């Protein structure tokens, strides 16, 4: 049974340190599953944040009886981290981030709309040239000095588990929607006209100060990174459509040269 409370354990689950988006974090969990999830991000050093979970944090994540405490604790840990991130110029976003030739692109959509499908098509047609930084919940850093935004991998990567402990400058954001077969299209969008859609893809902390910082980060992000509306079907033509707009390269020319 995947339910192990600290007081029932023969020995406490030990604390461990992880590096997320350049920040060292100490996690003190009730369940070993959290450490297993974070295996690619373990590190040593002086932590900037200490996260400790209790049963009340786990219960707060519960929306049905089907989820184990151990799984729900992984969500509780990330929520505590996400509440803190804006104080460090970072935020959690809901989207799939890929890297291609040193630049990252973020595909955002409501759950079930097709962002994982589209990223899967990039992997299929562009092959090893594409790295999935994170398939569901990456972190974006927006430097206060006006430098380029950077997207980072995290262990929280959705049901596919696509993630890599890596980062890349963010060069484009795509808001995905569905298109009829053969009708994939993309257009540059003005941030003001799509602000509601972007806001829905960012984690907004419960703390008012952190929430305000998140809105400032989003404003700075949209001032630096181009935003696109992408309507796509499930085809190579959809890849061609988004690839050319985001990378500025001719898809067929790249395919021939590779």
NUFIGU-127682 format. One record per residue (C-alpha): z negated, y negated, x negated; chain. Coordinates in Angstrom, 3 decimals. Layout:
! NUFIGU-127682
vokol w = Z, v = Y, u = X, cadena = A
...
***
This chain:
! NUFIGU-127682
vokol w = 0.000, v = 0.000, u = 0.000, cadena = A
vokol w = 1.073, v = -3.328, u = -1.453, cadena = A
vokol w = -2.172, v = -5.133, u = -0.594, cadena = A
vokol w = -4.712, v = -5.575, u = -3.374, cadena = A
vokol w = -7.449, v = -8.178, u = -3.117, cadena = A
vokol w = -9.247, v = -9.360, u = -6.227, cadena = A
vokol w = -12.627, v = -8.134, u = -5.005, cadena = A
vokol w = -11.191, v = -4.633, u = -4.445, cadena = A
vokol w = -9.670, v = -4.351, u = -7.926, cadena = A
vokol w = -11.334, v = -2.386, u = -10.690, cadena = A
vokol w = -10.480, v = -5.207, u = -13.062, cadena = A
vokol w = -9.356, v = -8.775, u = -12.373, cadena = A
vokol w = -5.656, v = -9.492, u = -12.657, cadena = A
vokol w = -5.377, v = -11.517, u = -15.902, cadena = A
vokol w = -4.074, v = -15.066, u = -16.012, cadena = A
vokol w = -0.750, v = -15.724, u = -17.730, cadena = A
vokol w = 1.363, v = -18.713, u = -18.792, cadena = A
vokol w = 4.942, v = -19.459, u = -17.798, cadena = A
vokol w = 7.446, v = -22.128, u = -18.792, cadena = A
vokol w = 9.234, v = -23.646, u = -15.809, cadena = A
vokol w = 11.677, v = -26.518, u = -16.313, cadena = A
vokol w = 10.058, v = -27.346, u = -19.635, cadena = A
vokol w = 6.510, v = -27.385, u = -18.216, cadena = A
vokol w = 3.846, v = -24.840, u = -19.195, cadena = A
vokol w = 1.874, v = -23.522, u = -16.239, cadena = A
vokol w = -1.106, v = -21.147, u = -16.199, cadena = A
vokol w = -1.178, v = -18.809, u = -13.190, cadena = A
vokol w = -4.296, v = -16.938, u = -12.080, cadena = A
vokol w = -3.152, v = -14.542, u = -9.333, cadena = A
vokol w = -4.807, v = -11.910, u = -7.170, cadena = A
vokol w = -1.870, v = -9.508, u = -7.498, cadena = A
vokol w = 0.063, v = -8.163, u = -10.458, cadena = A
vokol w = 3.339, v = -8.705, u = -8.600, cadena = A
vokol w = 3.326, v = -12.410, u = -9.478, cadena = A
vokol w = 3.290, v = -11.678, u = -13.206, cadena = A
vokol w = 6.036, v = -9.072, u = -12.811, cadena = A
vokol w = 8.194, v = -11.622, u = -10.979, cadena = A
vokol w = 7.709, v = -14.186, u = -13.749, cadena = A
vokol w = 8.401, v = -11.788, u = -16.635, cadena = A
vokol w = 11.400, v = -13.721, u = -17.981, cadena = A
vokol w = 9.391, v = -16.959, u = -18.113, cadena = A
vokol w = 6.198, v = -15.897, u = -19.900, cadena = A
vokol w = 5.140, v = -18.173, u = -22.753, cadena = A
vokol w = 2.232, v = -19.338, u = -24.863, cadena = A
vokol w = 0.874, v = -22.839, u = -25.190, cadena = A
vokol w = -1.372, v = -25.409, u = -23.592, cadena = A
vokol w = -0.646, v = -25.545, u = -19.845, cadena = A
vokol w = -0.034, v = -28.810, u = -18.015, cadena = A
vokol w = -0.972, v = -27.182, u = -14.698, cadena = A
vokol w = -3.334, v = -24.367, u = -13.695, cadena = A
vokol w = -2.515, v = -22.505, u = -10.494, cadena = A
vokol w = -5.140, v = -20.296, u = -8.862, cadena = A
vokol w = -4.541, v = -18.579, u = -5.538, cadena = A
vokol w = -7.007, v = -17.428, u = -2.908, cadena = A
vokol w = -6.581, v = -15.316, u = 0.210, cadena = A
vokol w = -6.366, v = -18.465, u = 2.322, cadena = A
vokol w = -3.248, v = -19.515, u = 0.362, cadena = A
vokol w = -1.653, v = -16.140, u = 0.983, cadena = A
vokol w = -2.479, v = -16.206, u = 4.698, cadena = A
vokol w = -0.926, v = -19.672, u = 4.999, cadena = A
vokol w = 2.457, v = -18.190, u = 3.994, cadena = A
vokol w = 2.359, v = -15.460, u = 6.640, cadena = A
vokol w = 4.830, v = -15.699, u = 9.516, cadena = A
vokol w = 4.848, v = -12.035, u = 10.501, cadena = A
vokol w = 3.165, v = -8.707, u = 9.782, cadena = A
vokol w = 6.046, v = -7.296, u = 7.745, cadena = A
vokol w = 5.194, v = -9.094, u = 4.483, cadena = A
vokol w = 2.646, v = -7.764, u = 2.002, cadena = A
vokol w = -0.052, v = -9.974, u = 0.521, cadena = A
vokol w = 1.432, v = -9.421, u = -2.918, cadena = A
vokol w = 4.812, v = -10.811, u = -1.837, cadena = A
vokol w = 3.287, v = -13.707, u = 0.060, cadena = A
vokol w = 1.277, v = -14.643, u = -3.014, cadena = A
vokol w = 4.508, v = -15.199, u = -4.948, cadena = A
vokol w = 5.435, v = -17.816, u = -2.327, cadena = A
vokol w = 1.985, v = -19.388, u = -2.431, cadena = A
vokol w = 2.158, v = -19.770, u = -6.204, cadena = A
vokol w = 5.543, v = -21.475, u = -6.074, cadena = A
vokol w = 4.383, v = -23.785, u = -3.286, cadena = A
vokol w = 1.475, v = -24.989, u = -5.434, cadena = A
vokol w = 3.873, v = -25.595, u = -8.317, cadena = A
vokol w = 6.385, v = -27.371, u = -6.058, cadena = A
vokol w = 3.673, v = -29.718, u = -4.782, cadena = A
vokol w = 3.005, v = -30.794, u = -8.370, cadena = A
vokol w = 6.537, v = -30.976, u = -9.765, cadena = A
vokol w = 7.437, v = -34.505, u = -8.553, cadena = A
vokol w = 4.607, v = -35.955, u = -10.659, cadena = A
vokol w = 6.578, v = -34.627, u = -13.649, cadena = A
vokol w = 9.981, v = -35.962, u = -12.584, cadena = A
vokol w = 11.069, v = -32.598, u = -11.147, cadena = A
vokol w = 11.623, v = -31.106, u = -7.705, cadena = A
vokol w = 12.349, v = -27.807, u = -6.057, cadena = A
vokol w = 15.669, v = -27.593, u = -4.243, cadena = A
vokol w = 17.079, v = -24.961, u = -1.929, cadena = A
vokol w = 20.452, v = -24.043, u = -3.344, cadena = A
vokol w = 22.408, v = -21.816, u = -5.686, cadena = A
vokol w = 23.081, v = -23.241, u = -9.149, cadena = A
vokol w = 25.799, v = -21.944, u = -11.457, cadena = A
vokol w = 26.724, v = -22.935, u = -14.998, cadena = A
vokol w = 30.295, v = -23.098, u = -16.250, cadena = A
vokol w = 31.162, v = -24.250, u = -19.766, cadena = A
vokol w = 27.898, v = -26.088, u = -20.276, cadena = A
vokol w = 27.717, v = -27.870, u = -16.930, cadena = A
vokol w = 25.855, v = -26.871, u = -13.781, cadena = A
vokol w = 26.953, v = -27.083, u = -10.156, cadena = A
vokol w = 24.630, v = -26.794, u = -7.176, cadena = A
vokol w = 25.750, v = -25.267, u = -3.874, cadena = A
vokol w = 23.491, v = -26.133, u = -0.934, cadena = A
vokol w = 23.563, v = -24.890, u = 2.635, cadena = A
vokol w = 21.304, v = -23.750, u = 5.421, cadena = A
vokol w = 20.231, v = -20.127, u = 5.153, cadena = A
vokol w = 23.005, v = -17.795, u = 6.262, cadena = A
vokol w = 25.796, v = -20.346, u = 5.854, cadena = A
vokol w = 27.317, v = -18.706, u = 2.797, cadena = A
vokol w = 26.124, v = -20.230, u = -0.470, cadena = A
vokol w = 25.357, v = -16.802, u = -1.971, cadena = A
vokol w = 28.746, v = -15.547, u = -0.801, cadena = A
vokol w = 30.509, v = -18.484, u = -2.453, cadena = A
vokol w = 28.583, v = -18.054, u = -5.697, cadena = A
vokol w = 29.468, v = -14.360, u = -5.566, cadena = A
vokol w = 33.135, v = -15.341, u = -5.361, cadena = A
vokol w = 32.733, v = -17.572, u = -8.434, cadena = A
vokol w = 31.253, v = -14.595, u = -10.289, cadena = A
vokol w = 34.067, v = -12.341, u = -9.110, cadena = A
vokol w = 36.974, v = -14.631, u = -9.983, cadena = A
vokol w = 35.609, v = -16.528, u = -13.005, cadena = A
vokol w = 33.778, v = -13.575, u = -14.506, cadena = A
vokol w = 31.535, v = -13.931, u = -17.514, cadena = A
vokol w = 32.394, v = -17.639, u = -17.806, cadena = A
vokol w = 29.902, v = -18.202, u = -14.971, cadena = A
vokol w = 26.125, v = -17.897, u = -15.267, cadena = A
vokol w = 24.000, v = -18.025, u = -12.139, cadena = A
vokol w = 21.080, v = -20.229, u = -13.159, cadena = A
vokol w = 19.343, v = -19.525, u = -9.864, cadena = A
vokol w = 20.568, v = -18.189, u = -6.549, cadena = A
vokol w = 18.075, v = -19.811, u = -4.200, cadena = A
vokol w = 15.296, v = -22.095, u = -5.492, cadena = A
vokol w = 16.064, v = -23.816, u = -8.800, cadena = A
vokol w = 14.230, v = -26.832, u = -10.168, cadena = A
vokol w = 16.021, v = -30.117, u = -10.827, cadena = A
vokol w = 14.691, v = -32.639, u = -13.350, cadena = A
vokol w = 15.735, v = -36.265, u = -12.994, cadena = A
vokol w = 14.787, v = -38.136, u = -16.199, cadena = A
vokol w = 13.149, v = -41.515, u = -15.684, cadena = A
vokol w = 15.173, v = -42.976, u = -18.565, cadena = A
vokol w = 18.422, v = -42.661, u = -16.639, cadena = A
vokol w = 19.609, v = -39.586, u = -18.519, cadena = A
vokol w = 21.551, v = -36.762, u = -16.872, cadena = A
vokol w = 19.870, v = -34.603, u = -14.262, cadena = A
vokol w = 19.228, v = -31.032, u = -15.378, cadena = A
vokol w = 18.937, v = -27.854, u = -13.295, cadena = A
vokol w = 16.647, v = -25.016, u = -14.407, cadena = A
vokol w = 16.333, v = -21.366, u = -13.530, cadena = A
vokol w = 13.188, v = -20.015, u = -11.890, cadena = A
vokol w = 11.960, v = -16.509, u = -11.002, cadena = A
vokol w = 12.196, v = -17.376, u = -7.286, cadena = A
vokol w = 15.819, v = -16.437, u = -6.802, cadena = A
vokol w = 16.329, v = -15.067, u = -3.290, cadena = A
vokol w = 17.114, v = -11.553, u = -2.185, cadena = A
vokol w = 19.928, v = -11.127, u = -4.735, cadena = A
vokol w = 17.583, v = -11.939, u = -7.628, cadena = A
vokol w = 20.238, v = -14.002, u = -9.418, cadena = A
vokol w = 18.465, v = -16.076, u = -12.040, cadena = A
vokol w = 18.427, v = -16.852, u = -15.750, cadena = A
vokol w = 15.827, v = -18.610, u = -17.852, cadena = A
vokol w = 18.249, v = -21.331, u = -18.845, cadena = A
vokol w = 19.274, v = -24.864, u = -17.924, cadena = A
vokol w = 22.326, v = -27.142, u = -17.853, cadena = A
vokol w = 23.168, v = -30.741, u = -16.964, cadena = A
vokol w = 23.921, v = -31.030, u = -13.264, cadena = A
vokol w = 27.498, v = -32.237, u = -12.796, cadena = A
vokol w = 28.057, v = -31.797, u = -9.061, cadena = A
vokol w = 26.383, v = -30.981, u = -5.748, cadena = A
vokol w = 28.274, v = -29.212, u = -2.952, cadena = A
vokol w = 27.115, v = -29.128, u = 0.660, cadena = A
vokol w = 28.666, v = -25.979, u = 2.109, cadena = A
vokol w = 30.026, v = -25.291, u = 5.540, cadena = A
vokol w = 32.310, v = -22.638, u = 6.981, cadena = A
vokol w = 36.087, v = -22.940, u = 7.348, cadena = A
vokol w = 38.656, v = -20.845, u = 9.157, cadena = A
vokol w = 40.557, v = -18.386, u = 6.919, cadena = A
vokol w = 43.052, v = -20.247, u = 4.760, cadena = A
vokol w = 41.561, v = -23.673, u = 5.535, cadena = A
vokol w = 39.154, v = -24.245, u = 2.639, cadena = A
vokol w = 38.849, v = -27.915, u = 1.731, cadena = A
vokol w = 36.590, v = -30.248, u = -0.209, cadena = A
vokol w = 36.023, v = -33.987, u = -0.251, cadena = A
vokol w = 33.867, v = -36.428, u = -2.169, cadena = A
vokol w = 31.018, v = -37.602, u = 0.067, cadena = A
vokol w = 29.057, v = -40.821, u = 0.011, cadena = A
vokol w = 25.311, v = -40.122, u = -0.379, cadena = A
vokol w = 24.424, v = -42.410, u = 2.541, cadena = A
vokol w = 26.523, v = -40.407, u = 5.004, cadena = A
vokol w = 25.050, v = -37.057, u = 3.966, cadena = A
vokol w = 21.481, v = -38.064, u = 3.191, cadena = A
vokol w = 19.960, v = -36.010, u = 6.025, cadena = A
vokol w = 21.725, v = -32.875, u = 4.805, cadena = A
vokol w = 20.533, v = -33.447, u = 1.238, cadena = A
vokol w = 16.965, v = -34.081, u = 2.379, cadena = A
vokol w = 16.918, v = -30.745, u = 4.204, cadena = A
vokol w = 17.635, v = -28.961, u = 0.907, cadena = A
vokol w = 14.771, v = -30.543, u = -1.047, cadena = A
vokol w = 11.172, v = -29.388, u = -0.889, cadena = A
vokol w = 9.117, v = -32.281, u = 0.479, cadena = A
vokol w = 5.469, v = -31.924, u = -0.602, cadena = A
vokol w = 2.629, v = -32.268, u = 1.887, cadena = A
vokol w = 0.913, v = -34.795, u = -0.358, cadena = A
vokol w = 2.188, v = -38.285, u = 0.560, cadena = A
vokol w = 2.336, v = -39.483, u = -3.057, cadena = A
vokol w = 4.307, v = -36.448, u = -4.187, cadena = A
vokol w = 6.573, v = -36.759, u = -1.138, cadena = A
vokol w = 7.303, v = -40.372, u = -2.031, cadena = A
vokol w = 8.084, v = -39.389, u = -5.605, cadena = A
vokol w = 10.469, v = -36.721, u = -4.311, cadena = A
vokol w = 12.392, v = -39.296, u = -2.291, cadena = A
vokol w = 12.654, v = -41.479, u = -5.390, cadena = A
vokol w = 13.934, v = -38.519, u = -7.393, cadena = A
vokol w = 16.550, v = -37.754, u = -4.739, cadena = A
vokol w = 17.709, v = -41.348, u = -4.727, cadena = A
vokol w = 18.080, v = -41.316, u = -8.517, cadena = A
vokol w = 19.790, v = -37.916, u = -8.425, cadena = A
vokol w = 22.438, v = -39.016, u = -5.928, cadena = A
vokol w = 23.117, v = -42.133, u = -7.995, cadena = A
vokol w = 23.978, v = -39.954, u = -11.013, cadena = A
vokol w = 25.551, v = -36.774, u = -9.641, cadena = A
vokol w = 28.693, v = -36.640, u = -7.448, cadena = A
vokol w = 28.236, v = -35.180, u = -3.984, cadena = A
vokol w = 30.864, v = -33.098, u = -2.182, cadena = A
vokol w = 31.386, v = -31.614, u = 1.264, cadena = A
vokol w = 32.906, v = -28.148, u = 0.955, cadena = A
vokol w = 34.228, v = -26.184, u = 3.920, cadena = A
vokol w = 35.158, v = -22.718, u = 2.681, cadena = A
vokol w = 36.286, v = -19.308, u = 3.765, cadena = A
vokol w = 35.625, v = -16.069, u = 1.873, cadena = A
vokol w = 38.585, v = -16.014, u = -0.501, cadena = A
vokol w = 39.831, v = -16.882, u = -3.977, cadena = A
vokol w = 41.337, v = -20.012, u = -2.467, cadena = A
vokol w = 37.806, v = -21.212, u = -1.697, cadena = A
vokol w = 36.930, v = -20.767, u = -5.379, cadena = A
vokol w = 40.068, v = -22.670, u = -6.396, cadena = A
vokol w = 39.133, v = -25.474, u = -4.019, cadena = A
vokol w = 35.574, v = -25.990, u = -5.288, cadena = A
vokol w = 36.363, v = -25.216, u = -8.934, cadena = A
vokol w = 39.063, v = -27.855, u = -9.233, cadena = A
vokol w = 37.052, v = -30.593, u = -7.532, cadena = A
vokol w = 33.874, v = -29.887, u = -9.504, cadena = A
vokol w = 35.257, v = -29.122, u = -12.962, cadena = A
vokol w = 38.296, v = -31.404, u = -12.879, cadena = A
vokol w = 40.443, v = -28.530, u = -14.200, cadena = A
vokol w = 43.417, v = -26.736, u = -12.688, cadena = A
vokol w = 42.227, v = -23.321, u = -11.547, cadena = A
vokol w = 45.497, v = -21.507, u = -12.268, cadena = A
vokol w = 45.740, v = -23.032, u = -15.747, cadena = A
vokol w = 42.217, v = -21.854, u = -16.559, cadena = A
vokol w = 42.946, v = -18.357, u = -15.244, cadena = A
vokol w = 46.099, v = -18.101, u = -17.350, cadena = A
vokol w = 44.347, v = -19.259, u = -20.506, cadena = A
vokol w = 41.534, v = -16.799, u = -20.005, cadena = A
***
